[in-house]
Amino acid sequence: MPKVLITDNVAAEGVDLLKKHVTVDVKRGLSPDELIATIPGYDALVVRSETKVTEPVIAAGCDLQVVARAGIGVDNIDLDAATRAGVAVVNAPIGNTVAAAEHTVALMLALARNVPQAYASMKDGQWQRSAFMGIEVRNKTLGIVGLGRVGSEVARRAASFGMRLIAFDPFVAPDFASRMGVAVMSLEEVLAQSDFITLHTPLTAGTTNLISAPQLSMMKPGARLINVARGELVDEDALLDALENEQLAGAALDVFTNEPPGDLPLLKHPRLVATPHLGASTQEAQREVAIEAAEQVLAVLDGQPARNTVNAPFVPLEVHAILAPYVPVASMVGRLLTSMARGQFVGITLRYQGEIAQHNTAILKAAALVGLLGQVSGEAVNMINAPVLAQQRGLQITEQSSADSREYASLISATLHTTGDDITIAGTSLRDEPHLVRVNNYWMDVAPSAPYMLFVDNQDQPGIIGAVGTTAGRHNINISFMEVGRIAPRGQAMMVVGLDDPLPDVVLAEIKALPQVDDARVVAM
C-alpha cells in the first residue's frame, strides 16, 4: 500500500480521506535534515507553507511520486528539481479562494475606516472619533493585479460596494473581464488610476518585487495597497518609504517576504494594517484545501492525471472535463507505437482533431510520450518528466490540430518516424474508454480490454481468421475478441486479436508462417 507523509498542519478531513486508501504518517515540525532522513520510502508528501521541499529532499525521496501543497502557493517547493525527478507537484487552488477574497475585502474596509487603529485606541482607554476619519469605498476605483480565481472573487464582491473595477492581467481575455464589469488595462494605468490596489498574482521570477519604488511612485497620491498573495511581490523597504513620505495613505499586508517577519520596521508604521498570513485561515477553507489536496494525491498514486499539477500543463477545470477521457487514449496510442515500431526512433507527429483540438493539448502530448517512452526508458516516465526525457533523447515532436473530425467527436493520431517504416496509430474515447480506430491505413474499432493484443498483417482471404484462431486454440491461448480492418475485399487487411494469455515466441512464429500472413506482432497492454 502506498505511504503518505504529512509534515504540516492539514485538516482532519483530508487526512481521513487519505487514510481510507493509503498508509498515512503525520510528522510535523521536522527539521530539513530530519525530513531528508525521513522521506525515503514514502510515495507522497503533503505540506502547507511551513515545510520547505528542497532539491535534497526530493533527491532523498527515491519512491516519491507526488508532493501536494494544501493551498495555492508552491514557492516552498523546488519545482525544477521535482520535474527533473519526475515528481508531480499538485496544489489546491480552489478551496481557499473565497477565504482569500473575503480577507482582501476585510483589509480594504479596515484600511478605509481605520478599524485596527481605532480598536487599539479604544483598548488603550481613549475616545478619539476625529482621529480616525475614514473614506467610503463607494465610487472609488479598485485596481486588481491578477484576475485569476481570487482576483475574480474580489471583483465580484467589490462590485456590490459600487466600486469602479479595473485590472491588469496579460493572460486574461478582455471579454472574460468585461463580463464581470472589469476593464483590463496596463499595469501603469491601473497604478495611476486606482484608489485601492490589490495583488493576486503568483510568485515567479517576473513578479518578484512587482511593486517596488518605481511602481509606488506611479500610484495616485493617497492610494492604498493590499497584498494577500505572496510577500515577495512587494518591496517592503520601498513600501515603508512610500508610507513615510505620504505617497500612500495606507497599506494592508497579510503576507511578508520572510515569515514570520521578525523585527520588521514596516510593521511599526501607524498606517500599516498587518495580519499573520490569515488569507486561507478559515475552517471552511482549511477543510476544502485538505480534501482537494488529498484527492489529487490519490489520483496521482492511482496513475490518473491530477486536476492541478503545477509542474505539468495546467488544464482549467472545464477543459479538464473535455480532455481527461483522451489522456488514456493518448497513452494507449504511444504505447502501441513503441510496441509495433521497427527501427530507431526519429520523431513523432501528433494530430488532434475535433473538439479536443480547440484546447491546449499539452497534457495529451505528455500522455502520448509517457506511452511511447515508458517501455524503453531506463528511468520512471510520467506526465511530468516525459517531455523532458523526449527532448533529451533528441526526438523531434511535431503537433498538428484541426477542428475537423468527420468520423468522431475527437481523434488523436500519432505517426512514429523511425529509421525503418513509419507507423500511424489513431484512437478516440467512446463510452468513457479508449478505442483503437486506426493502424496505418486500416480503420477499425477495438476496445483494448485484453491483456495482450495480436496484430496480423494478412491477405483478406477465406480461412485466415480460422487459421489464426486454430493456432491459438491448439496452444490453449484464449481469444477475447477479433476485429478486422481492410483496404478492399480480398486485398490487404489487418487482424487485431485480443488474447487473455501471453503468446510465446514459438506460437507467434507459427502464425507468421501461415501462407496468408505477411507479418504479426504481439503487444502486452
Secondary structure, 3 states (H helix, E strand, C coil): CCEEEECCCCCHHHHHHHHCCCEEEECCCCCHHHHHHHCCCCCEEEECCCCCECHHHHHHCCCCCEEEECCCCCCCECHHHHHHCCCEEEECCCCCHHHHHHHHHHHHHHHHHCHHHHHHHHHCCCCCHHHHCCCCCCCCEEEEECCCHHHHHHHHHHHCCCCEEEEECCCCCHHHHHHCCEEECCHHHHHHHCCEEEECCCCCCCCCCCECHHHHHHCCCCEEEEECCCHHHECHHHHHHHHHCCCEEEEEECCCCCCCCCCCHHHHCCCEEECCCCCCCCHHHHHHHHHHHHHHHHHHHCCCCCCCECCCCCCCHHHHHHHHHHHHHHHHHHHHHHHHCCCCEEEEEEEEEEHHHHCCCHHHHHHHHHHHHCCCCCCCCCCCCHHHHHHHCCCEEEEEEECCCCCCCEEEEEEEEECCCCEEEEEEEECCEEEEEEECCEEEEECCCCCEEEEEEEECCCCHHHHHHHHHHHCCCCEEEEEEEECCCCCEEEEEEEECCCCCHHHHHHHHCCCCEEEEEEEEC
